Amino acid sequence: MSERVFRDRRDAGRGLAGLLEHYRDRDDVVVLGLPRGGIPVAYEVAAALDAPLDVFLARKLGVPGREELAMGAIASGGVLVLNEDVVAGLDISSETIREVAERESRELMRREEAYREGRPMPEVSGKTVILVDDGLATGSSMRAAVLAQRRLEPARIVVAVPAAPSSTCAELELEVDEVVCAMTPSPFFAVGASYWDFTQTTDEEVRDLLRAAARAPTGGAGKAGPSSEVAVIRMSAAFVDEGVPPEETLFGLVGDARMVLIGEASHGTHEFYAARAEMTRRLIERRGFCGVAVDADWPDAYRVNRYVRGRSDDVTAEEALRGFERFPAWMWRNSVVLDFVGWLRERNDRVGDEPRKAGFYGLDLYGLRRSAQEVVSYLERVDPEAAARARERYSCFDHVGGGDDGQSYAFAAAFGAGESREREVVAQLVDLQRRAPEYARRDGILAEDELFYAERNAITVQAAERYYRTMFGGRVTSWNMRDSHMVDTLEALAAHLGRLRGEPAKIVVWAHNSHLGDARATEFGAMGQFNVGQLVRERYPGNCRLIGLTTYTGTVTAADDWDAPADRRVVRPALPNSVEALLHQVGSKEFLLWFDLAPPAAEALRAARLERAIGVVYRPETERQSHYLHARTGDEFDAVIYLDETRALEPLERTARWERGEAPETYPFAV
C-alpha cells in the first residue's frame, strides 16, 4: 500500500485548516490560493476560517527540456524570482530566462482573466494574507507570490501548505511572518507523494470553487461542515458499556481473526486498560485466544507468564509484577493489570490442561541487560559450560557503565566511544540455537517453553544491541527496528504456541495506537516509518483486527519528562479539527465505530485529521507539536472505541504527588 496521507486536495485543505484555527472568524484575514492545485486546498481553508477566498497567480519557470525543475517563478504584479543555484549550476543564459518568462507571463495573464472573471483583486493592505498551495518543493512559485504581496503592504503574510520539505519551510520562515505546514516528509520526493489522488486541477474546477466562494454570504467558501459528518457518525455509532461492546458485537468484529490488536491513545488512561482487559477476558474464555502480548520487555512479562501458568515462586499477582521496575513502571504495575493477571491465574488453574492455559508475553526490546542475564541463568541450569561462554560474551556490556539498561551503550556507540558488540551477541544466539534440540528433549512441554523463552531473550539482546546503536541516528530507523522486532516476536510466539496446542494460536496484542494503527494511514508512513499494525496486516492479511481507543478529555497518568515521577494530569479538550473533536460532537458518552458495518462513517474518517497520541510523557504546553499527528482513522483501524471523558490509570505505588494531581485550572490555555 501507498504511504500517502491525504485523499485529495480538498481533504488536505480540511487538515491544513485545523492548524490555522487561530485565524478563524477574523475580519482582517484573506485567503489566497495559488492556481491551479492550491485552489481546492484554499477553498477548504477559507471555509473553515470563515474568510474570503480569492486567487493569486504565480507561475514556475521550468528549465527548458527539464520543465519539472524550477529555475525561478513569476507572479502577478510583474514579480520575477530566480533560483540562482539552478541558473548558475546549469549555466542558463539571460536570453533563455527571458524567453521562458515571456511565455509564462502570457499564460499567467490568460489565467488571470479566466479565473477572476472581471472581479477586482481583493484589498489586502493592512490585512493578514494566507497564501495557500497544494504543496511546495523548491518554493519558487510561493516566493514569487510572497514578493508580489509585499508590494501590496499587508499587515502579515502567512504561507500555508499541506506538505513541503523541512528545508523549504525553514527558508520561507525567514521571508514571511508564519509558515504552516501539515507535514514535512523525509526524504521528500514530490508533492504528489503525499496524496492518494493528485489528479491535475482543471480551469473549470478553479472557476467553480471561486464562484462558490464568492456566493458564500459570510465571505467564506461555505461548509459541508462537520454537521453532516457528525450525523453520519451518530447513525453509525454502536453501543458500548464502559468501552466494551456486547459479546455479539465483539465476536462479530473479531470473527475468525488470529491476531486482535487493541490500542490506546495514552499509556495512562484507566478506561483504555479496563476495556481491553475485559474484551481480552471474553476472547480467552469464549473464542479460544491463548495469549496476551503487550508492549513490555520480554523477560519482565515472562515473569508474569510463569505466575499465571503456576510455574513461579511468586505467590501473588503483585509479586509477579515486581519485575516491571524500569520507567514507566505504572504502565504494568497498575490496578487494572493487577486484576487481569489475578484473573488469568485463576482461569488457568481452573483449566488445568497445560496447552490450554493462556499466557502473558512481552514484545519489546529495551531490556538488554535483563535479557542477557536470563540467557545466562537458563544455561546455568541446562549447560554450565555454555553459561560460562555466554557470561563472557555478554560481559562486554558491563564496561559501558550506567544502570539505564542500554541508554549509556547507545550514547557510547553513537558518539564513537565504544565498539559494536554485535559479533558477540550473534555468536551467543547461534550457539544457543545450535544446541536447542538437545535442550528441548529433556522435560517435554516445560523444557520446550523455557528454551523458547531463552532463545527469544538471546534474540532480544541482539535486536536491542542494534536498536541502541541506532538510537541517536534517527527516529525512523530506530522505530522501524523496534516495531519489526515486536512483530517478529509475535510471529515466533504464535508459531510456538501453535505447536504446543496443535492448532493455530490466537493472540490479543496490547500497545499504543501509534504502534497498532496502520502507519500507512498516518503522516509517519510518508516519512518511511512503519509499525506493528502495518506489518501484522501485511503478514496476516484478512486474519487480523486493529481496534483503536481514544478520548476527548479527562485525566491521565503521565510524567512531564522521561524518568520523572508519575503525575495525575489534566487532559485538555482535543484540538479543533481533530478526530477526537469530531467524535465529541456526536454528543454520546461512549460508542463504537465498526467500519465494515458503517461505510459512511469509515468514509467520513478517511479524511486526514489531527489525531491525539499521549505516551508516558504528557506536555500540554506543547500539545499540538508533542501529541498530534495527521491520520486517516478510517483506514488506520478496523474499528474505533470512543470514550468522551476518561480518568487516570491508578499506579500500584500511589504517591502523594499522584494523589494530589494537577489542578484543573491549568487548562484551557492556548497551545
N, C-alpha and C positions, 0 to 999 in steps of 0.2 A: 504493500500500500504506500501511497504518497505520504510525505510528511508535511503537506500543506496545512495551513491553519484556517484561512478564510475561504468560505464557499465562493464568493464573488465580490465585486467592488461594493455593492450595497451592504453586504454582510460586514465587510471591512470598515465601512463608514460607521455602522452601528457600534462596532467595537471601539473605534477611534473616538467616537463621541463620548464614551464613558470616561476618557482621560481629559476631556475638556469641559467637564461639568461646572468648573468654576467660572465659565463664561456664559452660563445659562441665564436666560431672562434678563439680559442687559441690553439697554437701548443703544449702546455705543459699539456694538460688535457687528462686523460684516464678514461673511464667509465667501471667499473667492476660490472657485475651483479651476485648476489648470486642465484644459481640454486635451484630449477627449476623456481619457481614463480617469482623471481626477473629478469629473463632474458627478458621477454616481456616488462616489465617496463623499464629496462635499454636500450633496443633496441630503444624505442621512445625517451628517454633522449639523447642517443648518436646521433640519427638522428637530433634532434632539435639543439644540440650544435655543430654539425659537428665535432664530436670527435670519436676516435676509440673505439670499443666495444670489451670486452673480458669477460671471465667468471672467477670467483674466488670462489673456493669451500669452503664451511663451512657446518657442519652437527650438528644438535641438538642432544644432548644426552638425550633421554627420560627416565623418571623413569620407571623401569620395572613394567608392569601392568597398568601404567598410562602414556603411551608414549607421550600424548599431553602436559604433564608437563615437562619442561626442567630442568634438574639438571646441565646442562652445554652444552658445544659445543666444536667441534674440527674444525680446518681449515688447508688448505694446508700449508706445512712447519712444521708440527708436533706441532701446537699450540693447547693447551688444556685450556679451560676456565671453571671453576666450579661456580655454584650458591651456595655459602656457606650456605645461608639461607635454601634452599631446602634440601641440603645434610644433614645439621645438624637437621633440623626440622623433616625429615623422617628417620633419623639415617641410612643413606645409607652407606654401607661398602666400603672400598677401593677396595675390590675384585669385587664388583658389578660394580663400576665405571670403573675398568679396563676391565671387560668383555664387557660392553656396548661400551666403547671407541674402543676396538679392532674390534668389529663388524662394527661400524660406519666408522672406518678407511678403512676397506675393501671396503665398499660402496663408500666412498669418492674417493679412488683410481680408482674404476671402472668408476665412472663418469668423473674423470679427463681424462682418456683415451678416453671415449666415446665422450665427448664434444669437447676436444681440437683437436682431430684427427691429432695428430702429430705436431700441431703448438706450438711453444715455448711460454712461458709466456711473456707477454709484459714487456718492460723495464719501470719501474716506478720510479727509482731513480731520485730525483730532480724534479719530476713532481707532478701535482695535481691529486690525485686519488679520483674519486667519486664512492663510494660503494653504490649500489642500491639493494633494496629488495622490495617485494610487500607489506611489512608492518612489524611492529615489535610488539611483545607482551612483553616478558621479555627482548629481545635484546641479548640473549646469543649467537646466531649464528653470529650476527653482531659484537659483542665484540671480538669473536674469529678471525673474519676476520680483524678487526682493529689491533689486536695484531700481526697477521701474516704480515700485510702490514708494520707495524712499522719496522720490521726487514729488509725490503727492502729499507728503507730510502727515502720515498717520501718527497717532499717539503711540501705537505699539504694533509690532509685526510678529505674528506667531506662525511658524511653519508646522503643519500637522500632516503626518503620513502614516499609513499602516505599517510599512516595512522599509528599512534602509540599512546600509552598513553603519556600524557604530562610528567609523571614521568620518563618514559624510555628515552624520549628525553633529559630531564634535566640531567639525569645520563650520557648519552653519550656525552653531551656537555663538560663534564669535561675530556673526553678522546680523543676528536678529535678537529680539527680546526673549523668545522662548521657542524651543523645538520640542514637539510632542510626537513621539514615535511609538507605536504599539509594540513592535518587536524588531530586534536587530539580529537576524540570523548570522551565525558564524560557522563556517565560511559563508559569505554572501555570494550566491551565484547569479541571481537575476530577480527582478521584482516579481515576475510571474511565478517564481518558485514558491511563493507564499500563498498562492491561490489555487483552488480546485478549478475554477472557471475563470480564465483570463482572456476570454474572447474579446476581440477589439470592439471598443465602443463606437457606435456609428454617429454621424452628424445628426440624424433624426432623433436618436436617443438623447443626445445632448439638448437639442431644442425642446423635446418633450419635457425633460426634467426642469429646464429653466422656465418653461411656460407654467408648469405646475407650481413651481416656487413663487412665481410672480402672482399667481392667483391666490396663494395662501393668505388669509386675512390678517394674520399676525406678522407676516413677513418671513415666517419660517417655511419650510417645504411641506408642511402638513404631515401628520404622523399616521402610519398604520398603527403606531404606538404599541406600548406593551399591552394595552387593554385586550386586543384580540388574542395575543399570545397567552395572557392570563386566563381568558375564558377557555381556551383550548386545554390548558394545563388543568384548570379546575374540573373540566369534564372528564379528564383522563386520570385524575388522582384516585388511587386505590387506598383503602383503609389500612392503617397500621395501628397497633396498640403499643405505646412506648417504643416505637421504632420497629416493631416486629410484625410482619404480615401474618394473617391467618395461615394455618398449615396448608390449606388447599392452594392458596396463592403462592406461598413459598415453594412448595413442592412442584407446582406448575412452572414457576420461574426456573427452578434448578433443573427439572426434567431428568435426563439421564447423564448430565454432565459429571465428569470425574473430578474436575477442578472448579471449586467455587471460591472466588476471591472476594472478600468483604473488606472494604476500605474504611477510611475515617478521614475527616477533614482536619483533625488535630490529634496529637498524641496524648491529650489530657482531658477528654470530654467523657463524662460518665455514661451518657446515653449511647454513645457510639460503642463503647466497650460492652455495655449491658445488652444492647440489641444484638450484636453479632455473637455474643456468648449464648444467648437464648436460641438464636437461629441455628447455631452450631450444635447445641444440645439436641434439637429436633432432628437435624440431619444425621447425627450419630445414632440416635435411638430408632428413627423411623426409616432412614434411607441408606443405611449401611456405610456411612462415612467412617473411616478408621484412623484419621489423623488430623491434627491441627498444626499447621506450620505457620510460624509467626516471624516477624522481622526482628528477631532477637539472636544473640550469639548461640551457635550450635552447642557448645559444652554447657552453658548455663541452662538452656532449655532442656537439654538431655537429663540434667539432674531432676527436673520436674517429670520428665518422661519415666525415669526409673521409679519415681514415687507413685505416679498414677498407675503403673503396672505392678506395684507391690514388690519392687526389687531393691529398694534403697534402705539406708539406715535412718532416713528422715521419718520422724513419727507423725508430723503434721504437714499440711499443705504450706503453712507459713514457713516451716523449716526448709522445705523443698525450694521455696522461692528465694532463699537467702543467697543463692548463687548470683543473683542479679545485684551486684554491688556497684558496677560502673555507672556513671551518669548516662542516661537519666533513669535511676532505679525505679521511679514511680510508674514508668511505662508497664512494668510487670509486677512490681510489689505494690499492688493496689487492691482495694476491697473487691472489685469485680473479678479480677483474675484469681484471687484467693478463693472465692466462692466456686468459680468454674473448675479450678484444679481439685478442690474438695469433692465436687460432684463427679468429676471424671474418675477419681479414685474409687468412690462408692459404686459407680456404674461398672467399672472394670471388675471390682470384687464380686459384684452380682453376676456378671457374665461368666467369669471363671476361666473359660477356654482361652489360652494364651493368644492364638492367632486372631481371636475376635475382639481382643481388647483394643481400645483406641489410645493413641499416643499423642504426645506433645513435643514438638520439634522446633528448632531454630534454624533460620535460613541465612543469617548474616555472618559477616567475616571479621568483625572488629577484634574478636578475642584471640589475637595472635599467640601471645604467651600462654594463655589458658589452654588453648587447643594443643600447643606443643607439650605442655605438662601432661595432658590427658593421653597423648600418644605414648609418652614415656611410661606413664602409670599402667596403661594396658599391657605394654610389652614386658614390664617387670613381672606381671602375673603369668604371661604365657611364654616368654623367651628372654630371660635376663641378659643374655649376650647381645641380643638385638636392642634391648633397652639401653645398654651402655653405649652402643653406636648412636642411637637416637639422641641420647643426652649430649653426646659430644657434638653432633651436627647442630642441634638447636642451641647449644651454648653460645653460638655467635650472636644471638640476640641479647645475651646478658651484658655484653660490652657496651651497648648503646646507652644504657642508663635511663632513669626516669621510671615512674610507675604508671605511665599512661597507656600501656598495652599497645604500643605502635606509633603514637604521635612522635616520640623522640626519634624513633627509627625513620619515620617519614621525613622529618626535618633534616636528619643527618644525610639520608640518601639523596634528597632533593638538592642539597647545597654542597655535595661533594665531600662530606665529612666521613662517609662510610662506604664500604663496598656492598654490592648486592650479595645477598645470602641465597640467591635463587638456586645455585648449584647444590648447596647442602640440603635445602628443603625438598628439591626434586629427587635427590638421591634417597632421602628417607622415605618418600612416598613410594618410589619404585621398589625399595627393599621390602616395605610392608606389603605391597600388592603381590610381590613375588612369593611371599611366604603365606599369603592369605589362605589358600586351600588347606594347608597343614593346620593352621589355627582353627579354621571353621569346623574341622571334623571332630572336635573334642567333646562338645556338650550340646549338640543339637541346636534348637532354636535360640537358646540363650547365647551360645557361643557365636552363632551367626550374627545375632543382633549386636553383640558387643564388638565384634570385628568390624561390622558396618560402621558403628559409632567411631571406632578408632581410625578407620580409613578416611571417613569424612573429616575427622579432625586433622589428619595429615594433609588432605586436600585444602582444608581451610587455611592451614598455615601457609601453604604455597600461594593461595589466592590472596591472603592478607598481606604477605610479603610484597607481592606485585602491586596490590592496591596502595599500600603505604608508600611505595617508591614513587607512585604517580600522583599522590595526593596533592602536592603543591604544583603539579604540572598543568592542571586544567580540570575544571568541573566535569566536562563531558566525558573525558577518558576515565576518570576515577568512578563516576556514577555508572557508566556503562559496564565497567569491570565488576562493580559491586552487584548490580542487578543481574548480570549474566551468571555470576556465582550463585545468587539466590535461586535462579531458575534451574541451574544445573543441579543444585542440591535438592530442589523439589522433585525434579525428574528422577534422580537417583533414589530418593526416598520412596517415590511411587513404585519404582521397579522393585525395591527391596521389600516393601510391604506386600506388593502383589505376589512375590514369590512365597512369602510366609503364609499368606492367606489362600493361595491357589486361585485367585481371581483378581481382576484389575482393581487396584486400590483407588478409593475416592477420598480426596483430601480437601479440607477447608483451609484457606490462607487468610491470615490477618496481617494487614500492613496499612500504611498511609495511602490515601488516594493518589498521591504523586507517584507511588510505586505501582499501584494496581490499576489505575485508569490508563487506557491505551495511550502511550506517549505520542502516537501518530496524530492524535486529535488535539494536541496541545502545541503551544509555541516552542516548547523544548524539543519536540520532534523535528522542527525546522532547523534546529541547531545541531542536529546529528545525535541527539540523545534518545535512547530507547529505555524501556523499563520492563518490570516483571509482567505487567498486564499485556503489553505488546508481544513479548516473547511467548507467553502462555497461549495467547490467541494464535500465534504462528505455529507453535508446536502441538497444540491440541485444538485444531480448527473444528468448530461446531461442538466441542466437547468440554467447554468451559463457560463460566458465567462471571461477569465482572459487575459487582454491586458497590456503588459509592454511597457514603453517608455524609450529609452536610447540614449546616445550621446557619441561622441568621444572627443571633446574638446570645448573650448569657455570660457564663464564666468558664474559665479553663485553667487547668493546672499546667503551668509552664514556667520556665526561667526567663530572666531578662538577658542572659548571656550563657554561653556554653560553660558547663561545670558550676554554674551558680545555683543557689538553693531554689527549691520549688516554691512557687507562689500561686495563690489563688487569684487569678487576674480577670478583669472585666473584658469580655469580647465585644468590641464595638459593633454596632449595627453594620451590616455589609454595605459596601460601597454601591452607589447607583451604577446601573448598567452591568452589575454582576449577576450571575445566575442565581445567587442566594437572594439578592434583592428582588428579582423577578418571582422566585418561588414564594417569597414573603408576601407579595401582593395577592397571592391566591387566597390568603386570609384563613388558612387552616392551620391548626396546631402542628399537625404532622400528616404525612402521606407518602405513598409510594408511586413512582412512575416506572412502569414496566414497558419499555419502549417497543417491544414486539407487539404488544397488545394496544399500544397507543401511538400509531404512526404520526398523527398530527402533533402530539407533544414532542415526539422524537425530532420531528422536522423543526419545530419551534426552538428546540435546544441544540440544533446543529449550527445555529449562528454562533460565531465566535464572540464569547463574552468573557469578562473577568470571572475568575473562579478562585475562591479563597483556600489557602493551604497554610495551616499553622502547625509547625513542628514541635520540637521540645523547647524552642525559644520563641517567645512572642514579643514583638516590638511594635506596639500600636502607634508609637510616634512616627514610624515609617511604614505605616500599614500598606499603602499601595506598592511600594518598592519591595518590601520584605515578604508580603504574604499573598500576593495575587499573581496569577498568570492568565493568559488568554487560552481558552479551551472551547472545543465543541462538545459539550457534555453529552449530547445525544449520540455521538459516535464514540465517546470515551468509555462509556459504560453500557451495560445491557439494562441496568435499572438503577434508579437513584432513590434513596430514602431521605426525606427532608424532615427535620425537626426544627420548629421555629425558634424555640428558646431552650438552651441546654445548660447543664451545670458542670462544675469542675469535678474531675475524677478524684477520688479520695485515696491519697497515698496511705500505705500501712504506717509509715512514720509521719504522723500529722504534727508538724512543728507549730509553735506559737505563731511563727511568721505566716504559715499557711492558714491557720485558723483565723488570723486577723484579716487576711485577704486584702484586696485593693478597694479603696472607696469608690463607689460608682460615680462620684463627681469628676473622676478623671476623664470622662468622655461626655459628650461627643465633640471634642475639639477638631479643627480642620487637620487633615493629614497631608 
